[in-house]
Amino acid sequence: MLNSANTRRQSSPQELLESRSARLVRTLLVPKGVAVIDPRGDVYTEESIGERLSVRNFMDELRMGGVDTGGHAPYGAKEKQAFANALDRALTRALLTRT
C-alpha cells in the first residue's frame, strides 16, 4: 500500500505506479517523472493532472451544492482492459528506454 511518506521518499523516474489519488500524483509523483496509471487505464501526465484536479474540484463543489453528479460508471471488463493496455504500453516504453 502506498502512502505519501513512503511514496515521496522511495519513488523514482524508473518506476510505474497505480494510483487513484490525483492529489498524490500531482504533488509527489508526476514532478519526479514517475509514470502513473489509474485503475481505469488513464495515464497521469504533467498536462493532464491539472485538468483532472480541476474537474474533481468542480464536481465536489456541485455535490456540496446539492447536485447529484452520479459518479463513475461501474468498474467492469472495459475498464480492466483499458488498464491492462495502459500497463502494457508503459512497461514496453520502460523496456525500450532501458536498452
QUIKA-V161957 format. One line per field, one symbol per residue. burial: b if it has 9 or more other C-alpha atoms within 8 Angstrom, else e. A space follows every 50 residues. Layout:
BEGIN
burial = ???
END
This chain:
BEGIN
burial = eeeeebbbeebeeeebeebeebebbbebbbbbebbbbbbbbbbbbbeebb ebbeeeeebeebbeeeeeeeeeeeeeeebbbbbbbbbeebbeebeeeee
END
